[in-house]
Amino acid sequence: SLLSDSINFKTDGVDLFGGANFTGFNKAQRNFSNQVSLEVQERFQNGEMENLEHSKTEVLEIKKLYDSLGAKNNLYINFDANESFFRKLSGEKNDVIHVATHGFSEGLSYSVNSTFNLNNNAMSELMRSGIILSPNSSIEGLNDKNDGLITAMDLSQLDFSNYNLAIFSSCESGLGNLYGNQGVYGIIRGLKLAGVKSMILSLWQVPDKQTS
């Protein structure tokens, strides 16, 4: 019923990101210091990032569904599943953006509900959550616009207002600290500021195979 009545596959399209190749992630880390929190830097300091083979299977299966219906779809896999191509979707018109990759959320060690913390740390909280795509040094050189790490702050500065649905199939993409009546500060906040109308996210660390 959902597939037949709620989505017009003949006109609505999907942008698919999956199977990112994280080769070069260690090299890319030199750009992190000005865009993420110290907690995130410490989390990734060893530079190791495991490729998610089943995330590629996930987006290929979705593409197959759209192809069978004659519906528009754009596929970004391997090194094409990078931050530069993701950023170029800002202002574009499609129905769904589906991203299968690594996600992260680093919480604060102190209460975030006080007035003091709300005034001084709310926006920096957007630098503690995000997703990771393939770093790509062949486009405009390696910098904080294409090092593969996309924080909630980065998301908030994009224009996804033409997307009806964002699906971030990744670990902890729905997490973030609460700031009084401001809601959850994390990827949720970033996507809302970007203009996405609806979203599907995860509250947990999820295994690659079962998630696909």
N, CA and C atoms as a LAMMPS dump frame, in Angstrom:
ITEM: TIMESTEP
0
ITEM: NUMBER OF ATOMS
636
ITEM: BOX BOUNDS ff ff ff
-5.0000000000000000e+02 5.0000000000000000e+02
-5.0000000000000000e+02 5.0000000000000000e+02
-5.0000000000000000e+02 5.0000000000000000e+02
ITEM: ATOMS id mol type element x y z
1 1 1 N 0.83 -1.202 0
2 1 2 C 0 0 0
3 1 3 C 0.864 1.252 0
4 2 1 N 1.906 1.249 0.816
5 2 2 C 2.796 2.411 0.862
6 2 3 C 3.443 2.657 -0.493
7 3 1 N 3.917 1.587 -1.108
8 3 2 C 4.619 1.729 -2.378
9 3 3 C 3.695 2.175 -3.499
10 4 1 N 2.447 1.709 -3.482
11 4 2 C 1.544 2 -4.59
12 4 3 C 0.812 3.325 -4.422
13 5 1 N 0.548 3.737 -3.191
14 5 2 C -0.309 4.9 -2.979
15 5 3 C 0.422 6.168 -2.556
16 6 1 N 1.537 6.049 -1.85
17 6 2 C 2.128 7.221 -1.218
18 6 3 C 3.291 7.825 -1.994
19 7 1 N 3.922 7.064 -2.882
20 7 2 C 5.091 7.56 -3.591
21 7 3 C 4.877 7.436 -5.094
22 8 1 N 5.075 8.546 -5.785
23 8 2 C 4.972 8.533 -7.24
24 8 3 C 6.362 8.283 -7.822
25 9 1 N 6.703 7.017 -8.027
26 9 2 C 8.028 6.676 -8.485
27 9 3 C 8.304 7.164 -9.91
28 10 1 N 7.266 7.483 -10.657
29 10 2 C 7.464 7.91 -12.032
30 10 3 C 8.035 9.319 -12.116
31 11 1 N 7.836 10.125 -11.084
32 11 2 C 8.326 11.493 -11.123
33 11 3 C 9.346 11.787 -10.027
34 12 1 N 9.244 11.082 -8.913
35 12 2 C 10.138 11.349 -7.795
36 12 3 C 11.384 10.477 -7.892
37 13 1 N 12.539 11.069 -7.656
38 13 2 C 13.784 10.33 -7.771
39 13 3 C 14.494 10.181 -6.445
40 14 1 N 15.627 9.461 -6.477
41 14 2 C 16.396 9.207 -5.265
42 14 3 C 17.881 9.395 -5.56
43 15 1 N 18.61 9.965 -4.595
44 15 2 C 20.061 10.035 -4.637
45 15 3 C 20.606 9.03 -3.642
46 16 1 N 21.487 8.142 -4.103
47 16 2 C 21.961 7.02 -3.294
48 16 3 C 23.466 7.108 -3.057
49 17 1 N 23.87 7.066 -1.778
50 17 2 C 25.28 7.03 -1.422
51 17 3 C 25.55 5.767 -0.607
52 18 1 N 26.536 4.976 -1.038
53 18 2 C 26.87 3.76 -0.303
54 18 3 C 28.168 3.156 -0.798
55 19 1 N 28.717 2.238 -0.018
56 19 2 C 29.948 1.565 -0.414
57 19 3 C 31.127 2.508 -0.552
58 20 1 N 31.17 3.571 0.261
59 20 2 C 32.264 4.543 0.175
60 20 3 C 33.609 3.871 0.429
61 21 1 N 34.617 4.318 -0.298
62 21 2 C 35.975 3.826 -0.099
63 21 3 C 36.71 4.823 0.794
64 22 1 N 37.152 4.37 1.963
65 22 2 C 37.742 5.266 2.949
66 22 3 C 39.267 5.339 2.875
67 23 1 N 39.843 4.858 1.77
68 23 2 C 41.272 5.019 1.564
69 23 3 C 41.621 6.505 1.565
70 24 1 N 42.617 6.873 2.332
71 24 2 C 42.997 8.276 2.431
72 24 3 C 42.373 8.988 3.604
73 25 1 N 41.568 8.258 4.382
74 25 2 C 40.923 8.893 5.53
75 25 3 C 41.951 9.397 6.539
76 26 1 N 43.031 8.645 6.728
77 26 2 C 44.071 9.064 7.658
78 26 3 C 44.703 10.382 7.219
79 27 1 N 44.976 10.51 5.935
80 27 2 C 45.546 11.732 5.379
81 27 3 C 44.583 12.912 5.533
82 28 1 N 43.3 12.623 5.416
83 28 2 C 42.29 13.681 5.467
84 28 3 C 42.152 14.292 6.853
85 29 1 N 42.608 13.576 7.865
86 29 2 C 42.384 14.032 9.232
87 29 3 C 43.039 15.375 9.55
88 30 1 N 44.01 15.77 8.763
89 30 2 C 44.675 17.037 9.064
90 30 3 C 43.725 18.231 8.936
91 31 1 N 42.593 18.024 8.267
92 31 2 C 41.625 19.099 8.092
93 31 3 C 40.56 19.124 9.179
94 32 1 N 40.56 18.11 10.049
95 32 2 C 39.445 17.972 10.983
96 32 3 C 39.425 19.031 12.078
97 33 1 N 40.592 19.532 12.445
98 33 2 C 40.678 20.333 13.664
99 33 3 C 39.782 21.561 13.661
100 34 1 N 39.498 22.121 12.504
101 34 2 C 38.694 23.339 12.462
102 34 3 C 37.213 23.073 12.226
103 35 1 N 36.816 21.797 12.21
104 35 2 C 35.425 21.535 11.911
105 35 3 C 34.743 20.531 12.846
106 36 1 N 35.509 19.893 13.74
107 36 2 C 34.898 18.934 14.661
108 36 3 C 35.424 19.168 16.071
109 37 1 N 34.737 18.557 17.038
110 37 2 C 35.131 18.702 18.441
111 37 3 C 36.364 17.859 18.737
112 38 1 N 36.99 18.121 19.889
113 38 2 C 38.142 17.339 20.313
114 38 3 C 37.774 15.877 20.504
115 39 1 N 36.541 15.625 20.983
116 39 2 C 36.09 14.246 21.197
117 39 3 C 36.082 13.474 19.882
118 40 1 N 35.639 14.116 18.813
119 40 2 C 35.594 13.454 17.51
120 40 3 C 37.007 13.232 16.99
121 41 1 N 37.875 14.213 17.16
122 41 2 C 39.26 14.047 16.726
123 41 3 C 39.908 12.866 17.426
124 42 1 N 39.668 12.73 18.734
125 42 2 C 40.239 11.619 19.485
126 42 3 C 39.678 10.284 19.012
127 43 1 N 38.402 10.285 18.646
128 43 2 C 37.77 9.046 18.196
129 43 3 C 38.412 8.533 16.909
130 44 1 N 38.822 9.447 16.039
131 44 2 C 39.348 9.044 14.74
132 44 3 C 40.862 9.196 14.636
133 45 1 N 41.55 9.369 15.751
134 45 2 C 42.965 9.685 15.698
135 45 3 C 43.813 8.561 15.118
136 46 1 N 43.351 7.304 15.213
137 46 2 C 44.145 6.218 14.645
138 46 3 C 43.994 6.123 13.128
139 47 1 N 43.041 6.844 12.582
140 47 2 C 42.916 6.92 11.133
141 47 3 C 42.311 5.709 10.467
142 48 1 N 41.922 4.706 11.225
143 48 2 C 41.368 3.494 10.629
144 48 3 C 39.87 3.655 10.397
145 49 1 N 39.424 3.292 9.218
146 49 2 C 38.007 3.35 8.902
147 49 3 C 37.674 2.151 8.017
148 50 1 N 36.815 1.306 8.503
149 50 2 C 36.475 0.061 7.809
150 50 3 C 35.487 0.32 6.68
151 51 1 N 35.788 -0.213 5.493
152 51 2 C 34.834 -0.144 4.388
153 51 3 C 33.608 -0.995 4.706
154 52 1 N 32.449 -0.532 4.29
155 52 2 C 31.186 -1.219 4.589
156 52 3 C 30.634 -1.835 3.305
157 53 1 N 31.028 -3.089 3.049
158 53 2 C 30.657 -3.725 1.787
159 53 3 C 29.149 -3.871 1.626
160 54 1 N 28.435 -4.089 2.726
161 54 2 C 26.994 -4.293 2.619
162 54 3 C 26.242 -2.99 2.369
163 55 1 N 26.866 -1.864 2.675
164 55 2 C 26.221 -0.593 2.364
165 55 3 C 26.139 -0.398 0.852
166 56 1 N 27.104 -0.942 0.129
167 56 2 C 27.057 -0.902 -1.329
168 56 3 C 25.926 -1.78 -1.848
169 57 1 N 25.793 -2.975 -1.272
170 57 2 C 24.686 -3.864 -1.639
171 57 3 C 23.345 -3.19 -1.383
172 58 1 N 23.262 -2.484 -0.262
173 58 2 C 22.02 -1.797 0.133
174 58 3 C 21.561 -0.816 -0.94
175 59 1 N 22.459 0.06 -1.388
176 59 2 C 22.043 1.074 -2.359
177 59 3 C 21.846 0.471 -3.751
178 60 1 N 22.585 -0.583 -4.076
179 60 2 C 22.38 -1.247 -5.372
180 60 3 C 21.006 -1.9 -5.451
181 61 1 N 20.54 -2.467 -4.331
182 61 2 C 19.205 -3.069 -4.302
183 61 3 C 18.119 -2.001 -4.451
184 62 1 N 18.338 -0.844 -3.84
185 62 2 C 17.369 0.246 -3.975
186 62 3 C 17.354 0.744 -5.416
187 63 1 N 18.527 0.865 -6.018
188 63 2 C 18.605 1.284 -7.418
189 63 3 C 17.85 0.303 -8.317
190 64 1 N 18.005 -0.984 -8.028
191 64 2 C 17.333 -2.015 -8.819
192 64 3 C 15.813 -1.835 -8.751
193 65 1 N 15.305 -1.497 -7.568
194 65 2 C 13.867 -1.256 -7.4
195 65 3 C 13.416 -0.07 -8.241
196 66 1 N 14.152 1.021 -8.157
197 66 2 C 13.785 2.21 -8.93
198 66 3 C 13.888 1.953 -10.431
199 67 1 N 14.926 1.209 -10.839
200 67 2 C 15.072 0.87 -12.26
201 67 3 C 13.893 0.056 -12.764
202 68 1 N 13.431 -0.888 -11.942
203 68 2 C 12.314 -1.742 -12.349
204 68 3 C 11.027 -0.951 -12.528
205 69 1 N 10.948 0.205 -11.877
206 69 2 C 9.757 1.056 -11.978
207 69 3 C 9.954 2.191 -12.975
208 70 1 N 11.109 2.208 -13.613
209 70 2 C 11.397 3.275 -14.559
210 70 3 C 11.551 4.626 -13.895
211 71 1 N 12.005 4.624 -12.647
212 71 2 C 12.109 5.856 -11.871
213 71 3 C 13.546 6.379 -11.848
214 72 1 N 13.661 7.675 -11.724
215 72 2 C 14.964 8.334 -11.735
216 72 3 C 15.759 7.989 -10.487
217 73 1 N 17.057 7.727 -10.641
218 73 2 C 17.929 7.488 -9.493
219 73 3 C 19.359 7.846 -9.853
220 74 1 N 20.067 8.381 -8.886
221 74 2 C 21.478 8.739 -9.054
222 74 3 C 22.294 7.962 -8.029
223 75 1 N 23.268 7.196 -8.514
224 75 2 C 24.031 6.293 -7.657
225 75 3 C 25.455 6.812 -7.464
226 76 1 N 25.873 6.888 -6.189
227 76 2 C 27.23 7.296 -5.838
228 76 3 C 27.838 6.202 -4.97
229 77 1 N 28.796 5.443 -5.532
230 77 2 C 29.422 4.345 -4.801
231 77 3 C 30.938 4.445 -4.941
232 78 1 N 31.646 3.66 -4.115
233 78 2 C 33.109 3.645 -4.106
234 78 3 C 33.645 5.067 -3.888
235 79 1 N 34.59 5.515 -4.723
236 79 2 C 35.171 6.847 -4.53
237 79 3 C 34.203 7.962 -4.911
238 80 1 N 33.144 7.625 -5.66
239 80 2 C 32.14 8.644 -6
240 80 3 C 31.229 8.964 -4.819
241 81 1 N 31.204 8.091 -3.83
242 81 2 C 30.404 8.367 -2.623
243 81 3 C 31.2 9.294 -1.719
244 82 1 N 31.492 10.48 -2.234
245 82 2 C 32.371 11.399 -1.515
246 82 3 C 31.635 12.681 -1.129
247 83 1 N 32.299 13.465 -0.312
248 83 2 C 31.694 14.695 0.223
249 83 3 C 31.43 15.725 -0.862
250 84 1 N 32.297 15.801 -1.856
251 84 2 C 32.117 16.8 -2.912
252 84 3 C 30.816 16.584 -3.67
253 85 1 N 30.548 15.34 -4.072
254 85 2 C 29.3 15.049 -4.779
255 85 3 C 28.096 15.241 -3.867
256 86 1 N 28.254 14.925 -2.578
257 86 2 C 27.172 15.119 -1.62
258 86 3 C 26.82 16.596 -1.514
259 87 1 N 27.824 17.446 -1.42
260 87 2 C 27.586 18.88 -1.293
261 87 3 C 26.92 19.467 -2.543
262 88 1 N 27.208 18.875 -3.71
263 88 2 C 26.634 19.383 -4.955
264 88 3 C 25.126 19.15 -5.045
265 89 1 N 24.586 18.329 -4.138
266 89 2 C 23.14 18.108 -4.116
267 89 3 C 22.403 19.283 -3.486
268 90 1 N 23.129 20.182 -2.848
269 90 2 C 22.508 21.349 -2.231
270 90 3 C 21.784 22.167 -3.291
271 91 1 N 20.488 22.36 -3.082
272 91 2 C 19.678 23.107 -4.039
273 91 3 C 19.072 22.267 -5.141
274 92 1 N 19.434 20.984 -5.207
275 92 2 C 18.879 20.1 -6.23
276 92 3 C 17.461 19.664 -5.871
277 93 1 N 16.761 19.061 -6.84
278 93 2 C 15.381 18.624 -6.625
279 93 3 C 15.273 17.13 -6.841
280 94 1 N 15.112 16.392 -5.78
281 94 2 C 14.78 14.977 -5.828
282 94 3 C 13.896 14.68 -4.629
283 95 1 N 13.298 13.509 -4.606
284 95 2 C 12.364 13.198 -3.525
285 95 3 C 13.083 12.679 -2.286
286 96 1 N 14.073 11.789 -2.49
287 96 2 C 14.71 11.086 -1.38
288 96 3 C 16.227 11.144 -1.521
289 97 1 N 16.913 11.318 -0.4
290 97 2 C 18.351 11.109 -0.349
291 97 3 C 18.619 9.993 0.657
292 98 1 N 19.305 8.955 0.205
293 98 2 C 19.557 7.77 1.032
294 98 3 C 21.061 7.6 1.155
295 99 1 N 21.576 7.649 2.393
296 99 2 C 23.009 7.559 2.641
297 99 3 C 23.295 6.382 3.568
298 100 1 N 24.053 5.409 3.074
299 100 2 C 24.446 4.246 3.88
300 100 3 C 25.952 4.32 4.11
301 101 1 N 26.353 4.633 5.337
302 101 2 C 27.769 4.82 5.622
303 101 3 C 28.013 4.842 7.129
304 102 1 N 29.213 5.215 7.549
305 102 2 C 29.532 5.362 8.97
306 102 3 C 28.901 6.642 9.522
307 103 1 N 28.376 6.561 10.743
308 103 2 C 27.87 7.729 11.436
309 103 3 C 28.478 7.795 12.829
310 104 1 N 28.433 8.968 13.444
311 104 2 C 28.996 9.106 14.785
312 104 3 C 28.258 10.195 15.544
313 105 1 N 28.285 10.079 16.865
314 105 2 C 27.738 11.113 17.746
315 105 3 C 28.509 11.055 19.058
316 106 1 N 29.182 12.14 19.406
317 106 2 C 29.953 12.223 20.638
318 106 3 C 29.225 13.146 21.61
319 107 1 N 28.737 12.608 22.728
320 107 2 C 28.009 13.405 23.705
321 107 3 C 28.931 14.235 24.574
322 108 1 N 28.34 15.183 25.283
323 108 2 C 29.107 16.006 26.206
324 108 3 C 29.21 15.322 27.562
325 109 1 N 30.24 15.677 28.312
326 109 2 C 30.447 15.062 29.622
327 109 3 C 29.777 15.862 30.733
328 110 1 N 29.11 16.982 30.383
329 110 2 C 28.442 17.798 31.389
330 110 3 C 27.005 18.054 30.97
331 111 1 N 26.213 18.569 31.898
332 111 2 C 24.81 18.851 31.607
333 111 3 C 24.682 19.908 30.522
334 112 1 N 23.794 19.682 29.573
335 112 2 C 23.63 20.647 28.483
336 112 3 C 22.328 21.428 28.615
337 113 1 N 21.642 21.262 29.728
338 113 2 C 20.337 21.903 29.875
339 113 3 C 20.384 23.235 30.622
340 114 1 N 21.548 23.607 31.15
341 114 2 C 21.639 24.883 31.862
342 114 3 C 21.71 26.029 30.863
343 115 1 N 21.35 27.212 31.327
344 115 2 C 21.404 28.389 30.465
345 115 3 C 22.819 28.648 29.98
346 116 1 N 23.797 28.445 30.867
347 116 2 C 25.194 28.692 30.494
348 116 3 C 25.61 27.824 29.311
349 117 1 N 25.337 26.524 29.426
350 117 2 C 25.744 25.614 28.363
351 117 3 C 24.955 25.847 27.081
352 118 1 N 23.69 26.22 27.219
353 118 2 C 22.871 26.473 26.039
354 118 3 C 23.444 27.636 25.24
355 119 1 N 23.872 28.685 25.945
356 119 2 C 24.373 29.874 25.258
357 119 3 C 25.743 29.668 24.632
358 120 1 N 26.542 28.78 25.216
359 120 2 C 27.936 28.688 24.8
360 120 3 C 28.289 27.434 24.001
361 121 1 N 27.446 26.432 24.04
362 121 2 C 27.847 25.175 23.423
363 121 3 C 26.823 24.585 22.441
364 122 1 N 25.687 25.23 22.286
365 122 2 C 24.641 24.66 21.443
366 122 3 C 25.12 24.468 20.009
367 123 1 N 25.695 25.488 19.404
368 123 2 C 26.122 25.358 18.024
369 123 3 C 27.327 24.424 17.882
370 124 1 N 28.241 24.45 18.877
371 124 2 C 29.396 23.556 18.793
372 124 3 C 28.958 22.098 18.875
373 125 1 N 27.789 21.85 19.448
374 125 2 C 27.267 20.477 19.51
375 125 3 C 27.068 19.91 18.111
376 126 1 N 26.777 20.77 17.133
377 126 2 C 26.598 20.309 15.759
378 126 3 C 27.906 19.807 15.147
379 127 1 N 29.015 20.056 15.83
380 127 2 C 30.31 19.585 15.352
381 127 3 C 30.703 18.27 16.02
382 128 1 N 29.789 17.676 16.785
383 128 2 C 30.051 16.419 17.482
384 128 3 C 29.336 15.238 16.846
385 129 1 N 28.5 15.489 15.849
386 129 2 C 27.754 14.425 15.175
387 129 3 C 27.926 14.566 13.672
388 130 1 N 27.833 13.442 12.971
389 130 2 C 27.947 13.519 11.523
390 130 3 C 28.065 12.166 10.868
391 131 1 N 28.412 12.186 9.6
392 131 2 C 28.611 10.972 8.814
393 131 3 C 29.96 11.061 8.109
394 132 1 N 30.42 9.924 7.589
395 132 2 C 31.699 9.883 6.894
396 132 3 C 31.501 9.279 5.509
397 133 1 N 31.96 9.99 4.501
398 133 2 C 31.947 9.494 3.128
399 133 3 C 33.388 9.359 2.64
400 134 1 N 33.553 9.023 1.39
401 134 2 C 34.891 8.824 0.847
402 134 3 C 35.622 10.157 0.709
403 135 1 N 36.839 10.262 1.249
404 135 2 C 37.647 11.463 0.979
405 135 3 C 38.132 11.417 -0.46
406 136 1 N 38.115 12.544 -1.135
407 136 2 C 38.497 12.565 -2.542
408 136 3 C 39.454 13.726 -2.776
409 137 1 N 40.724 13.423 -2.935
410 137 2 C 41.742 14.464 -3.084
411 137 3 C 41.878 14.953 -4.518
412 138 1 N 41.144 14.354 -5.463
413 138 2 C 41.288 14.747 -6.858
414 138 3 C 40.403 15.928 -7.23
415 139 1 N 39.51 16.317 -6.329
416 139 2 C 38.605 17.43 -6.612
417 139 3 C 39.012 18.632 -5.77
418 140 1 N 39.576 19.655 -6.4
419 140 2 C 39.931 20.911 -5.74
420 140 3 C 40.926 20.714 -4.599
421 141 1 N 41.678 19.623 -4.61
422 141 2 C 42.609 19.373 -3.517
423 141 3 C 41.885 18.898 -2.271
424 142 1 N 42.624 18.34 -1.347
425 142 2 C 42.032 17.818 -0.113
426 142 3 C 41.867 18.948 0.892
427 143 1 N 40.631 19.267 1.243
428 143 2 C 40.363 20.321 2.22
429 143 3 C 39.12 19.961 3.006
430 144 1 N 38.665 20.863 3.886
431 144 2 C 37.543 20.524 4.759
432 144 3 C 36.22 20.466 4.02
433 145 1 N 36.223 20.713 2.707
434 145 2 C 35 20.592 1.903
435 145 3 C 34.908 19.235 1.216
436 146 1 N 35.985 18.483 1.207
437 146 2 C 35.919 17.15 0.576
438 146 3 C 36.831 16.131 1.252
439 147 1 N 36.992 16.268 2.584
440 147 2 C 37.817 15.291 3.308
441 147 3 C 37.015 14.066 3.734
442 148 1 N 35.734 14.063 3.439
443 148 2 C 34.893 12.902 3.727
444 148 3 C 34.093 13 5.003
445 149 1 N 34.45 13.912 5.897
446 149 2 C 33.737 14.039 7.163
447 149 3 C 32.714 15.172 7.065
448 150 1 N 31.431 14.808 7.218
449 150 2 C 30.342 15.785 7.117
450 150 3 C 29.659 15.878 8.472
451 151 1 N 29.831 16.986 9.142
452 151 2 C 29.217 17.166 10.454
453 151 3 C 27.788 17.687 10.308
454 152 1 N 27.068 17.654 11.424
455 152 2 C 25.728 18.235 11.438
456 152 3 C 25.789 19.727 11.117
457 153 1 N 26.886 20.379 11.512
458 153 2 C 27.079 21.79 11.162
459 153 3 C 27.165 21.962 9.654
460 154 1 N 27.906 21.067 8.987
461 154 2 C 27.989 21.113 7.529
462 154 3 C 26.606 20.947 6.902
463 155 1 N 25.841 19.987 7.418
464 155 2 C 24.501 19.741 6.892
465 155 3 C 23.626 20.984 7.012
466 156 1 N 23.748 21.68 8.136
467 156 2 C 22.894 22.837 8.39
468 156 3 C 23.123 23.954 7.387
469 157 1 N 24.265 23.935 6.711
470 157 2 C 24.603 24.993 5.765
471 157 3 C 24.276 24.632 4.32
472 158 1 N 23.672 23.448 4.109
473 158 2 C 23.255 23.024 2.771
474 158 3 C 21.772 23.319 2.564
475 159 1 N 21.34 23.29 1.312
476 159 2 C 19.927 23.51 0.983
477 159 3 C 19.324 22.201 0.489
478 160 1 N 18.648 21.489 1.401
479 160 2 C 17.949 20.256 1.052
480 160 3 C 16.44 20.457 1.124
481 161 1 N 15.992 21.68 0.94
482 161 2 C 14.574 21.995 1.111
483 161 3 C 13.692 21.334 0.055
484 162 1 N 14.277 20.865 -1.044
485 162 2 C 13.489 20.193 -2.078
486 162 3 C 13.354 18.693 -1.833
487 163 1 N 14.026 18.182 -0.788
488 163 2 C 13.937 16.752 -0.481
489 163 3 C 12.809 16.497 0.518
490 164 1 N 11.98 15.539 0.201
491 164 2 C 10.9 15.167 1.106
492 164 3 C 11.377 14.226 2.211
493 165 1 N 12.429 13.451 1.941
494 165 2 C 12.866 12.445 2.904
495 165 3 C 14.375 12.253 2.833
496 166 1 N 15.011 12.234 4
497 166 2 C 16.431 11.884 4.106
498 166 3 C 16.541 10.63 4.96
499 167 1 N 17.214 9.612 4.443
500 167 2 C 17.449 8.37 5.182
501 167 3 C 18.948 8.25 5.403
502 168 1 N 19.373 8.308 6.656
503 168 2 C 20.778 8.126 6.991
504 168 3 C 20.918 6.762 7.654
505 169 1 N 21.253 5.774 6.838
506 169 2 C 21.39 4.391 7.285
507 169 3 C 22.793 4.213 7.853
508 170 1 N 22.97 4.661 9.104
509 170 2 C 24.295 4.654 9.714
510 170 3 C 24.165 4.639 11.224
511 171 1 N 25.263 4.37 11.905
512 171 2 C 25.25 4.315 13.361
513 171 3 C 24.931 5.676 13.98
514 172 1 N 24.059 5.681 14.972
515 172 2 C 23.842 6.833 15.849
516 172 3 C 23.448 8.113 15.125
517 173 1 N 22.867 8.004 13.93
518 173 2 C 22.534 9.212 13.176
519 173 3 C 21.391 10.002 13.804
520 174 1 N 20.641 9.376 14.714
521 174 2 C 19.538 10.079 15.356
522 174 3 C 19.879 10.632 16.731
523 175 1 N 21.146 10.466 17.163
524 175 2 C 21.52 10.903 18.505
525 175 3 C 21.914 12.38 18.546
526 176 1 N 21.971 12.913 19.759
527 176 2 C 22.373 14.297 19.98
528 176 3 C 21.865 14.741 21.338
529 177 1 N 22.493 15.739 21.907
530 177 2 C 22.065 16.228 23.21
531 177 3 C 20.86 17.154 23.101
532 178 1 N 20.064 17.186 24.17
533 178 2 C 18.887 18.047 24.225
534 178 3 C 19.259 19.404 24.808
535 179 1 N 18.76 20.45 24.189
536 179 2 C 18.983 21.803 24.686
537 179 3 C 17.641 22.449 24.996
538 180 1 N 17.182 22.268 26.249
539 180 2 C 15.93 22.888 26.673
540 180 3 C 14.815 22.622 25.68
541 181 1 N 14.169 23.701 25.222
542 181 2 C 13.077 23.548 24.256
543 181 3 C 13.572 23.632 22.817
544 182 1 N 14.9 23.563 22.624
545 182 2 C 15.458 23.648 21.28
546 182 3 C 15.473 22.289 20.568
547 183 1 N 15.272 21.207 21.317
548 183 2 C 15.257 19.891 20.703
549 183 3 C 16.628 19.246 20.658
550 184 1 N 16.776 18.236 19.809
551 184 2 C 18.004 17.451 19.713
552 184 3 C 19.016 18.155 18.806
553 185 1 N 20.223 18.366 19.339
554 185 2 C 21.303 18.945 18.546
555 185 3 C 22.194 17.827 18.039
556 186 1 N 22.12 17.556 16.757
557 186 2 C 22.877 16.509 16.109
558 186 3 C 22.497 16.52 14.643
559 187 1 N 22.566 15.38 13.982
560 187 2 C 22.203 15.289 12.573
561 187 3 C 20.759 15.725 12.357
562 188 1 N 19.878 15.395 13.317
563 188 2 C 18.481 15.812 13.214
564 188 3 C 18.389 17.322 13.031
565 189 1 N 19.093 18.053 13.875
566 189 2 C 19.08 19.512 13.8
567 189 3 C 19.663 20.003 12.476
568 190 1 N 20.784 19.389 12.071
569 190 2 C 21.415 19.782 10.819
570 190 3 C 20.497 19.614 9.625
571 191 1 N 19.792 18.473 9.566
572 191 2 C 18.887 18.214 8.449
573 191 3 C 17.682 19.142 8.476
574 192 1 N 17.166 19.438 9.667
575 192 2 C 16.032 20.355 9.764
576 192 3 C 16.423 21.757 9.283
577 193 1 N 17.612 22.215 9.68
578 193 2 C 18.079 23.523 9.228
579 193 3 C 18.336 23.526 7.718
580 194 1 N 18.687 22.363 7.164
581 194 2 C 18.885 22.25 5.717
582 194 3 C 17.558 22.241 4.966
583 195 1 N 16.453 21.991 5.685
584 195 2 C 15.133 22.071 5.065
585 195 3 C 14.488 20.75 4.717
586 196 1 N 15.12 19.612 5.106
587 196 2 C 14.521 18.307 4.821
588 196 3 C 13.174 18.183 5.531
589 197 1 N 12.172 17.672 4.837
590 197 2 C 10.82 17.608 5.407
591 197 3 C 10.633 16.437 6.37
592 198 1 N 11.239 15.288 6.071
593 198 2 C 11.12 14.105 6.934
594 198 3 C 12.45 13.36 6.921
595 199 1 N 12.666 12.548 7.952
596 199 2 C 13.923 11.808 8.002
597 199 3 C 13.755 10.469 8.724
598 200 1 N 14.596 9.519 8.343
599 200 2 C 14.686 8.223 9.015
600 200 3 C 16.127 8.057 9.465
601 201 1 N 16.328 7.919 10.784
602 201 2 C 17.658 7.858 11.369
603 201 3 C 17.747 6.696 12.359
604 202 1 N 18.944 6.464 12.878
605 202 2 C 19.163 5.371 13.83
606 202 3 C 19.638 5.917 15.173
607 203 1 N 19.154 5.311 16.262
608 203 2 C 19.587 5.692 17.604
609 203 3 C 20.719 4.813 18.126
610 204 1 N 21.107 3.81 17.351
611 204 2 C 22.057 2.822 17.869
612 204 3 C 23.233 2.634 16.934
613 205 1 N 24.256 1.932 17.43
614 205 2 C 25.3 1.413 16.575
615 205 3 C 24.741 0.167 15.888
616 206 1 N 24.725 0.169 14.566
617 206 2 C 24.047 -0.897 13.84
618 206 3 C 25.029 -1.639 12.934
619 207 1 N 24.926 -2.98 12.85
620 207 2 C 25.839 -3.757 12.004
621 207 3 C 25.519 -3.581 10.536
622 208 1 N 26.568 -3.566 9.737
623 208 2 C 26.461 -3.284 8.31
624 208 3 C 25.545 -4.261 7.57
625 209 1 N 25.743 -5.551 7.771
626 209 2 C 24.994 -6.568 7.017
627 209 3 C 23.504 -6.516 7.333
628 210 1 N 23.156 -6.51 8.615
629 210 2 C 21.749 -6.5 8.994
630 210 3 C 21.06 -5.193 8.599
631 211 1 N 21.788 -4.088 8.649
632 211 2 C 21.213 -2.807 8.265
633 211 3 C 20.823 -2.799 6.788
634 212 1 N 21.656 -3.429 5.953
635 212 2 C 21.35 -3.442 4.528
636 212 3 C 20.047 -4.159 4.238
